[in-house]
Amino acid sequence: MSIGGVELGWERYIGFEGRFVGMHSFGASGKIADVYKKFDINADVVVRAAHETLADAAAL
């Protein structure tokens, strides 16, 4: 799982099945609160991604 600005490049670390919380494209700018809202970046999404990642790992 990765939490970062832009997704491009993170696949080498998280793999193609990994989870990424952040922007999926370039070009967005503005107040951080507006950008986070537009791209649904918040603690609930991070926690959900972590739980999903842990559940997948436990299933292996």
N, C-alpha and C positions, 0 to 999 in steps of 0.2 A: 504494500500500500504506500502511496506517496501523496503528500500534500505539497503542492507547489504552485508556482505562477502559471506556467504554460506546460501542457502535457508533452509536447514534442521533445523527444530525447529521453524521457523517463522510462520508456518501455524497456530499455536495456537493463534497468534495475528492477522493475516490477514485473517484467514479462508481459506478453500480450494478454494474459488472463488476469493480470494484476488490477488493482483498483487505484484510481487517481481522483483526488479531490482538488479541483482548481479549474483554471480556464482551459478550454479545449480549442482555442483559436487565438490568433494574434489580433491586435488592433483595438482591444477594449481599453479604454482609459476613463478616468473619472475619479470621483471620491471613492475611497476604499469601501465604504458601506454600500454604495450603489453598485459597485463592481461585484462585491461578495453576494449581494442580493440577486443580481442578474444571473450569476453563474451558480447560485445555490451552494455557496461555500459557507458552512456554519458548523458548529460543534455537533449537532445532531447527525449531519451527513458523515462527518468524520467518524463518529462513534459507530454508526451503522456499517460503514465500510470496514472498520476494524473488526466488528463482530462477524461480518460475512467472511472476511479473510480467515479469521480464527476457526470458524465453522468449516470452511473448505479444507483447512490444514488438518483438522481433527478427523475429517472423513477419509483422509489418505491412509 
